[in-house]
Amino acid sequence: MTTDTTRQTILTFLEQFIDVDVADDEDLFASGLVNSLFAMQLVLFVEKEFSIKVENEDLDLANFRSVNAITGFIQHKLA
């Protein structure tokens, strides 16, 4: 899966829950667009959609802070 495809899949998922355009590097938590409950939904989505296991050590805010961070995390796990 390409980086662009991964990025677009993440954006499509986010658009179901967030009614504003999200910049790729926008901090989803600091901007208030995402809360801790939604973060768990996001982790479950990533696991299911990309067939990867998010380990306890992967549950770092830095991995899920922005679309770019999530994309990079997924690409790293798939490599």
C-alpha positions in Angstrom: 0.0 0.0 0.0 1.4 3.4 -1.0 1.8 6.3 1.4 -0.8 8.3 -0.5 -3.3 5.4 -0.3 -2.7 5.1 3.4 -3.1 8.8 4.0 -6.3 8.9 2.0 -7.8 5.9 3.9 -7.0 7.7 7.2 -8.6 11.0 6.0 -11.7 9.1 4.8 -12.1 7.6 8.2 -11.6 10.9 10.0 -14.1 12.7 7.8 -16.8 10.4 9.0 -16.4 11.9 12.5 -14.8 15.3 12.0 -16.7 18.0 10.0 -13.7 20.1 9.1 -10.9 19.7 6.7 -7.8 18.3 8.5 -4.3 19.3 7.5 -1.9 16.4 7.3 0.3 17.9 10.0 -2.5 19.3 12.2 -2.3 18.0 15.8 -5.6 16.2 16.2 -5.5 16.2 20.0 -4.3 19.8 20.6 -6.9 21.1 18.2 -9.6 19.4 20.1 -10.8 17.4 17.1 -10.0 14.1 18.8 -10.5 13.0 22.4 -9.2 9.9 24.2 -12.3 7.9 23.5 -12.0 8.5 19.7 -8.3 7.7 20.0 -9.3 4.1 20.9 -11.6 4.0 17.8 -8.7 5.2 15.7 -6.4 2.5 17.0 -9.0 -0.2 16.3 -9.6 1.2 12.8 -5.8 1.1 12.1 -5.6 -2.5 13.3 -8.5 -3.7 11.3 -8.1 -1.6 8.1 -4.4 -2.2 7.7 -4.2 -5.7 9.3 -1.5 -4.7 11.9 -1.2 -5.2 15.6 -0.8 -2.0 17.6 1.3 -3.1 20.6 1.3 -1.4 24.0 4.6 0.3 23.2 3.0 1.7 20.0 0.4 3.5 22.0 2.4 6.7 22.0 0.6 10.0 21.3 3.3 10.8 18.8 2.2 7.9 16.6 -1.4 9.2 16.4 -1.0 13.0 16.7 -1.6 13.8 13.1 -2.5 12.3 9.7 1.2 12.3 8.8 2.1 10.6 12.1 -0.5 7.9 11.7 0.5 7.4 8.0 4.2 7.1 9.0 3.3 4.7 11.9 1.3 2.4 9.6 4.0 2.5 6.9 6.6 1.5 9.5 4.5 -1.3 10.8 3.9 -2.7 7.3 7.5 -2.5 6.3 
